[in-house]
């Protein structure tokens, strides 16, 4: 049977790519990525006030797909435009709250902590993502030769957003705390930056941690996968629900490194509450001692994809 084809629409950020690609892989699609670029004026206008016209976006998208999977504000209008143009010849799926009528999409995949309700809404615990256990195993040896201690902790670092601004004082304080933790517990650290991590944070990490620690200075997917496989404990900065969700597929204890907020972060707080209730995360310990605990590995991407595969039976893509 010929595989269905997908087109993945995002703004090119890691968290978005992880989600659309993860779903596409779970649906066993042949897919291509399309980084959406809006024309200047429309970059400033919320989707609900934007016309559904192709002059809104720069991309010239030609029909060679059965399923559109979109994520992020910029991808909302192109997804709706393609659905209106091709109607039931395609299925369009949007990940996260599109901030427009949900009727514009065949399906919406939204995290439970968003509180989105609708007949076509599929709720996930945390963010869906592209990580698979076999990928972690395949990349385990990538950093293994650098390990010289029995116990490893991975520090996965995000970057500033509208809730957390990554001030130098906050980052320095956080990394000094983690430095204390790894030495008291006799752990070796693997520092993993993301696409959003400012260079100043990597510089502070190099200043803070000694030469026995592994500091990855560039975005390196293999290092990221290897660190998740090698680590006994995982620390993730509080600004990324996507990376916390990705870490949760390992079943390993996850500590969330909380930082001062610059505005009310209700969505984040609901996410943290949910993951605490599932026994997945804890805040960094005040006594500096790392604990171990178990929880059921999170595999929301496969669960959501099984439902979508069943819905695909109702479509005739021939």
N, C-alpha and C positions, 0 to 999 in steps of 0.2 A: 504494500500500500504506500502511495506517495505521501511524503510528509507534508503537513500543512505549513504554510509560510507565514511568518510574522514580521511586522515592522515595529521597532521599539522607539518611542518618542520620548526624549528627555532633554534636560538642559545640560547634560554632560557631567553632573555631579555624581560622586561615588555612590552615595546612598540611593539615588534614583536608579542608576545603572544596575546596582546590585538587585534591586527589587524587580525591575522589568526583565532583566536577564534571567533571574532566578525563576520567575514564573514561566518564561519562554522555554527554558531548559526542562522544567518539570512537565510542561505540556508537550515536550518532544517536538518543538517547532524548528524549522530552518528559519533563521532570523537575521536581520540586519539592523544596525543602530542608525538612527537619524537624530543628530543633535539639532534641536529646534532653535531657530533664530527669528525673533520678531523684528519687524520693521520699526524704526526709531520711535515714532509716536506711540505705538501700541505696547511698547515695553512698560509704559507708565500706567496703563489702563487695566483695571481688574477684569478678569474674564467675563463676569456677568454684564459688563457694559461694553463688551467688544463684539463687533459684528462677526458673523460666521462667514468670512470671505477669505479667499486665498491671498488677497493683497495684505492681510495682516501679518503673514509670515513669509520669510525669504525662501524657504525650502520648496523645491519643485519635486513633489512626491508623486511618482507614477505607480499605477496599479500593478503590483506583483506580489500581493499578499492576501491572506485570508483573515488574519487577526491583527488588530492594532492594539498594542499595549502601551499606554502612556502613563507618565508620572511627572508631577510638577506643574506649576502654574502656566508656564509657557506652552506646554503640550496640550492644554485643554482645547483650545480653539482648533488646531489642526486635526485632533482626533474627532471632534464633532463635525468638522467640515468633511472629512473623509467618510464618516458614517452617513451623512446626508447625501453625499455624492453617490456612494455605492450601495447604500441601503442594506438589504439582507444578503448581499454578496459577501459582506464582511461582518465580523464581530468586533466591537470595540470595547476594551476593558481599560478602565482608569484606576490607577493606584493612588490612594489618599483622597481627601475631600477636594473635589474639583471647584467648589464654591459657586457652582451653577446648578441648574436643575439636574437631578440625577437621571431624569428620563432621557437625557442626551446620550446615555451610555447603555450598552447591553448589561454590563456588570461593573460594579465598583468594588474594589478590594481596599478596605480601610482598617486601620488598627482599632481594636476595641476601645482604647482609651480616647479616641476621637469622638465617640458618642454619636456616630452617624447612623441614621435609621432609614430604611427603605427596602422595598421588596427585592431590589436587585443588588443590595449591599451584602458582601461577604466580609465578615469580621474576622480579623486575625489578632492573635495575641502577640503584640509587638509588630515589627516590620518583617515582611517576607524578604527573602534574599537569595543570592546565587550560590552560597557555599554548600558543598557536599563533603561528606566524610571521606570519600575516596580521594578528593583533591587535597585534603589535609594530609592524608597518609602519603600521597605521592610527593608532597613537598617537604616532608618531615626532615629529610637530610640536608635541606638547603642551608640551615643554620646550625645543624647538629655538631659540626666540627668545631664551632666556636664555644660550645658549652663546656665549662670546666667545673660545674657544681652539680650535685644531685638534684637540687630543687631549682625550678625556674619560674619566674613570674613575668608575664607579658603585660606591658603597659601600652594600651592602644589609645592614641591621642587624636582628638578631633580638632576643632578650630572654632573661632568666634562666629556667633550668629546673633540674632536680635535679642536673645535671652542671656547670652554669656559673652563678655567682650575680651576675655583672655588678657587682662592687664598683666604687665610684667610682675608686679608684686604678688598677684594671685598665683601665677604660674610658678614663680620662684618658691613661694611658700609650699605649694603642692608638691613640687619635685623634691624639696628638702625633706618633707614628711615621708615620701615614698623611699627616699634614700635611707632614712632611719629604719623604715620597715624592712627593707631588703637586708640590711646589715644585721639587725636584731634577729631576724629569722634565718639568716645565712642562705639567702637566695641570690641567684644571678638574674639580672634584669635584661629583658629584651624590650627596647623602646621602639615602637612602631608609629610613625607619623601617617597622617592621611592627606588627601588632596587639600583639605582645608587648614592644615597645620601651618601656622606662620613660621618663617625661618627663625625668628627670634626665640621660639619655643625650642626648636632643635638646638640652637646655640646655648640656651640656658641648660638644656639636658646635658650637653657636652661639658659645660662648666661644672655641673652638679655631681654627675656620676663619675666614678673612677674608671680606669682603663679596663677593669675586669668585666664591666657591663657592656652589653651589645647595643650600640646606638645606631639605628638605621636612619640615615640622613635624607633619603629620598623615598618617594612613593614606590613601594616594591611589593607587588602582590605575592610573590613567592615567599618573601620574608614574613608577610602577614600570615599566610597560611601555615608556614612552618612554625611560627611563634604560637599560634593557637594549638597546634598539635603537641609541641614540646612543653608548653607551660603546665604547671601544676595548679597555679592560680592565675586569674586574669583580672587586670584593672582596666577599666574603660572610663574615659572622661564623661561627665554627665551630659554634655551637649549633643550626644549622638545616640538616639534611640535605635538607629539602624545598626550601629556597630555593637551595641549591647545585645540586640536581637541576634546578630550573627554569632556572637560569642556564646549565646545560650544554646546553640546547636551542639556544643561540645559536651554539655553536662557537667562542666567544671565550675568550681566556685568563682563567682564574679563579684568583684568589689567595684562600686561606682565612686569615682573621685568627684565629689561635689565641689562646686565653685560658687562664688557670690553671683547672684542674678542681677541683671540690669532692668528687668521688668517682670511682671507676674508670669510665671511659667506653669499655668494650670495643666496644660497637656502633658508636660514632662512629669508633673507631680502625680497625675493619674497613671501614667505609664509606670513610674517607680512603685506606686502602691500595688499595681497589678503584679509586677514582677517580684515584689517582696512577698506577696500573698502566695505566689507559686514557688517560693523558696529559691529563686534564681539569683537574686542580688542582695547585697548588703552594702552599707556605707563603709568607707575605710575605718578600721577599728581604732578607737581612741587609745587603747592600751598597746597599740602597734603590733599585736600578735595576730598572725594570719590563722584563720580557722579553716576547717574543711567540712563540707556538707554535700548532700546529694539532692538532686531534683530530676524530674523527667525531662530528657532532652527535648528541646523545642523544635518541631519540624512542621511549622505552619505552611510553608510553601507547598509541600507535598499534599497536605490535607486540603488546602484551597484548590490545588490543581485537580485533584480527584473530582471535586464537584464540577469544575469547569469542563472537564473532559466529558462528563455526563451530559452537560448542557449542549456541547458541541454536536451531539447526535441529532439535535433538532435542526441543524443547519445543513443546507445543501450547497457546498462550495464548488460544485462541478461547473 
